[in-house]
Amino acid sequence: MNVPYTRCTWQILAVVAVLVISPGSASAAVVEVSFSGTVSGVLGSDPASVAQVNVGDPVSGTALYDTVALDLDPNVDVGRYEYTSDPYGINLTIGDLQFANDNTVIPFTVLVRDNVVHDIFTPDDSDQIAWVGLGSASTFPSTLATAATMDIVLSIFDDTTNLIASDALFDDLDPAILDSAQIDGFVNAFGAFGVAWQFRFSVDEISFAQVPDAIAIDIKPRDPHNKIRFRSHRRKLRVAILTQDDFDALQVDPATVQFGPDSATAVNCKVKDVDHDGDPDFVLRFKLRETGIACGDTEATLSATTFDGEQIAGTDSIETKRCH
């Protein structure tokens, strides 16, 4: 279906959307947890391994999980959620050492539970253990002694029910809540005769952010090289959001679309099957001078949110011409 370019508002697209699409279901949203802190304890029976980490060494890491798998009932405070494929998992850096989980050995696990099940780091006055997990069998530096059981664990404890609610597990958490929580972790290797090594750490800073789902876009449809000419900054640049098997371009909220380094908004848009696959795509036009694209840039990114709240982003290559 082709319609003329028109003012880019969801009301205009709504009529078209009813004709060509059916309501989509919510899809998984990947959340990234970023944290940093310092080593708070070192122990173990292997001196060569223990000697590689010192109390006070810097610690940083990230973990990825998805919200659909963690769609908790806020009235249920116990759950176990396992991930067996990329991109889910945890990565940790302690000093010069790199650690990462391996989903092919044991699934990456997020465990939510109350204080019925105690843990080495559980404060005595905790009513809830909001997160005990983000750990799994892992890969470790070759300089460390290996053992039968190896884990990376990040734990968040709170003496209220604030962190146990399902939406708090997904979204940016209130800094005041995080300030009141105890956030610790450890990475270890257990052998047949006890702890080969264990590095404990405390977390000083932590943040939660949704990772946009990757979508396909086409900058300057019908131009295989996506050439952008700078002779006139009055030019308008077309960008198509493509419908694919697992993504409906017409579910994108036009009011949220941003393009280029300067996050330009669209001046107009239309629905058109630009890749001739029989599915309607969403084509937007931007003023080139508002995008922030500069001579020498080799790619540009579009970001947006769907009507059901899913964050998305797509990148396409570009070739800049006539820069002088």
Secondary structure, 3 states (H helix, E strand, C coil): CCCCCECCCHHHHHHHHHHHCCCCCCCCCEEEEEEEEEEEEEECCCHHHHCCCCCCCEEEEEEEEECCCCCCCCCCCCEEEEECCCCCEEEEEECCEEEEECCCCCCEEEEEEECCCCCCCCCCCCCEEEEEECECCEECCCCCCCCCEEEEEEEEEECCCHHHCHHHHHCCCCHHHHHHCEEEEEEEEEECCEEEEEEEEEEEEEEEEEECEECCEEECCCCCCCEEECCCCCCEEEEEECCECCECHHHECHHHCEECCCCECCCEEEEECCCCCCCCEEEEEEEHHHHCCCCCCCEEEEEEEECCCCEEEEEEECEEECCC
